[in-house]
C-alpha cells in the first residue's frame, strides 16, 4: 500500500510534524472553459498586439510578457533588433545581462527578437558594432543563461508566437494539476 501523507500523521512517526497536505485544488474543472491571459509588463514601451488571447497590463519581476497566475514560471523578454544591438554594447550590456540572469529561474523563458538573424548578419541596424559580435553575443547568452533565442520576422508573428507559448504552457500546467489530482484521489481512495 502506498504511503499517504496526512496532517494527522507526522513525517517521522514520532514528533508532531507540519501539515503535509496539499492546498485545495478548487475549481479545477472551471479551467476547461478558461483561456490564459497574457500579462504585459507596464514598462513595455510599445507592447505587442494580441488577437487570440486577452492581455492585461501589470508589473513583472522579469521579462516583458507572462501569463496571469503563472508569473513566477513563464517569462518572455522581447527585443527589436536595434534594442538587442544596443544591449550588446558595454554601456547597456551589464544591465541586460542582469535581466537575463533573473530569467534563469523561470521554467519557461525565451528571448524573442523581432526581426531576423539575416538582418543582424547584414548589419541592418543603427550601430557600429560588428554583426559577428552581435551574433556571437547571442550565442553566448543562449549558453550562459540557458535562454533560447527565437526570431520572429514581424511584431504580428511575435505576438502570435507569445500566444502559442502561453496557451501550450498553460495547458501543460493544467494537465499536471489534473494528473496530481488523479494521483491523490487514487492514493487516498485506496488507503481507506
N, C-alpha and C positions, 0 to 999 in steps of 0.2 A: 504494500500500500504506500503511495507517495506521501511524503511529509507535507503537511499543510500548516502554514504559519497562521497563527491567530493571536488576537490581543490577549487571550486568556492563557496562552502557553509561552513561557519565557524561552528565549533562544537557547540558553544553555541548560535548561531543565531545572535549575535551582533558584537563581536570583530573579527578582522581578525584572522584566525587560521592557523595552519600549514597545509601543503599539506597532505591530508589524503588519497590520492590514493595509491594503491599498486604498487610496482615496476612491470614492464612488465614481463610477463612470456613468454619470447621469445623462440621460437624453441621447445616448449614442445612436439610437435609431433615427433621431431627428437629423443627423448628419447626412442621411441618404438623400434628402431633398435640398441640401445646402451646397453652395458653391464657395470656394475660397475667395477671400477678399484680399486684394493686393494693398499693402501698406507702403506709401510713398513717403520718403523722408522729407520733412518740412524744409530742409535746407537745399533740396534739389532745385536748381535754377530753372530749368525748362524740362519738366517731367515728361516721360513717355505718355502717349495717349493710349489707353487700353480700351478695346472694343468688345471683348468677350467676358471679362471679369470686372467687377466693380472695384474701384480704387478709392482709398481714403488717405488723408494726409495725417502724419504723426511724426514723432521724433524717434529715430532709430539709433541704437548704440553704434552700429556699424553698417555700412552699405547704404545704398540708395533705395532699394526695394526689398520688401519682405512679404510675409503672409501674416495677416492679422491673427493673433493667437499663437503663432509659431515664430515669433521674432527672435527667439534665442536659438533657433535651429536653422533658419533659412536666410541667406543674405546675398544680394546681387549688387555689386559695385559696377556702375555704368560709367564709361568714359567715351567721349568723342576722340577722334584721332589727335586733334590739336591738344585736348586736355591731357591725353595719355603722354604725348611727346613732352609737354611741359612738366609732367610728373617725373620724367626721366632726367630732367636737369637737376643739378646738385642743389639748387636753392629750394626746390619743391620735393625732391626725392625722399628726404628723411620723413617728412610729414606723410607722404603717400605710403612709404614702407611701414610706418606705424599703423596706418589704416589696414594694410594687408596683413600685418601681424595679428591684429584683432580678429580678422576673418578666420584665422586658423582654427578657432574654437567652434565654428559652425559645422553642422553635419552636412549641409549643402551650401556651397558658396561658389560663386563664379565672378570673373572679371569679364564683363560684357563690353566689347568695343564696337561702337557704331562706326562702321567703315570696313575696309578690307585690309588684309595683310599686304596685298599688292599695292594699295595706296601708300602704305608705310614704306614698302620696298622702293617705290617710285619717288619717295620724298614729297608726297602731296600734302604738305603741312607747313605751317608758318613757324619755322625754327631752323637754326643752322646745325642742329645735332644730326649726325650721320644716321641714315636709315638702318645701317647694320648695327649701330649702337642701340637703337630703339628695339629692334627685333631681338638682339641678344639680351637686353634687359628684360623683355617679356618672357623669354625662355628661362632666365634666371628666376624671375618672380614665380613662374609656374612650379619650378622645382623647390625653391626656398620656402614658399608659403603653401605648398600643396594646393594650388589655386588654378584650376583650368581657365584658360583664356579662350573666349568664344567671340567670333566676329559675326556681326550682323550688318548687312550692306546698308540698310536704311533704318530710321527710327521706327517705322511701322513694323519691319521684320524683327527688330529688337523687342518691341512691345509684345508681339506675338510669341516670341521665344520666352519672355518672362512669364507670360500667361500659361504657356505649356508647362514650364518648370513648376510653377505654383500649383497647377492642377495635379500633376503627377506626384509631386512631393506630398501634397495634402492627402491624396488618395492612399499613398503608402502609409502615412501616419494613421489614417482611419483603419486600414486593413490590419496594421499591427495592433491597434487598440482592440479591434474585433477579435483577433487571434488571442490576445491576452484575456479578454473576457471569456471566450470559449474555454481557454485553458483553466481559468479559475473556476468557472462553473462546473466543468467536468471534475476537477480535483476536489472541490468542496462537496459535490454531489456523491462522489464515490467514498468520501471519508465518513459519511453519516451512517 
